Amino acid sequence: MAEATPFNRVLNHIALHVPDLDAAITFYTRVLGFRKLQNLPRCTDRSTDPSAPIFRIYDSRLHKVKVAFLATGNSVGFELFQFIDPPMSAPASFDYTRGGVFHFAVTDPDPEALCARVVAAGGRKIGETVSPASTEGEEVRTVALYVLDPWGNTIEACSCSFEKMMANRN
């Protein structure tokens, strides 16, 4: 029996762990334009709400967490977590050799202007702005660049959609 092609799932949400949730909410709403979905932030404490769903997911070492729920322009969720007890271990640093999530990408019509806003808000640019070879010769220049948010999370800013940049290219 032939194996069925798997369903092409949509990306539902991304979650980041940050050491300062309030500052991260401000950064991601003001700099990247993500919008808040609920009255934020929400703090959950095992001592007052021991049956909260998060305490049924994570082990007994977790006692207190703050969470914020944001949304991107194409409705992909963006969760921010600040684990308070126990607190966050060493903040992230740019290391492309580490395992796990390497970066997330946003589409912006002017990645350089977005980069300037990120840097002004405490982030920094990584490397150079590039134009993928697959897009050379097109009427509108396609660019991508990498920045770090103020907590060391890597963000790629692309001037067009991923599919336009990569799909059906030689």
HUBEL-V231607 format. One line per field, one symbol per residue. ss: DSSP state (2 for helix, 1 for strand, 0 for the rest). phi: phi as a letter, one per 40 degrees, with the letter a starting at -180 (. if undefined). burial: + if it has 16 or more other C-alpha atoms within 10 Angstrom, else -. A space follows every 50 residues. Layout:
# HUBEL-V231607
ss=???
phi=???
burial=???
This chain:
# HUBEL-V231607
ss=00000000000011111000222222222200001100000111100000 00222220000001111111100000111111111000000000000000 00011110002222222222000111111100222000000001111100 00011111000222220000
phi=.cccccccccccabbbbbcbcccccdccccccgcbcbacbcbbbbdcbac cddcccccccccbaabbbbbbccbgccbcbbbccbccccdccbcaccccg ccabbbbacbdcccdcccccchcacbgbcbbddcbcgcdbccbaabbbcc bgccbcbbcacdcccbcfbc
burial=----------------++++++-++-++--++-+++----+--+++---- ---++------+++++++++++----++++++++---------------- -----+++--++-++-+++---+++---+-+---+------+++++++++ ++++++++++----+-----
